[in-house]
Amino acid sequence: MAFPVLNMLSFWITFIGYIVMLAAFFVVGGAPLHGWTGYPPLSALRSAGPGEGAGADLWLSASLFSA
C-alpha cells in the first residue's frame, strides 16, 4: 500500500457518508422517496412527496461523501 494514511482517510470518509445516509431515515418527514432518480426535477420540489425536505438533503450529502 503506497499511501496508508490516505487509504484510512477514504475509509472513514465513506463511513461518515453511510452514517449521514442512515440519518436520513430519522429526520422529520423520513427518508426521500426519489431513490436513485434524485435529480432536480423530482428532488427540487418539496411537495413531491414525503422525505423531500431534510431527508433529501441528507441523502445528497451522503452521496457526496460515499462516492
Buried (B, 14 or more C-beta within 10 A) or exposed (E): EEEEEEEEEEEEEBEBBEEBBEBBEEBEBBBBBBEEEBEEEBBEEEEBBEBBBBBBBBBBBBBEBBE
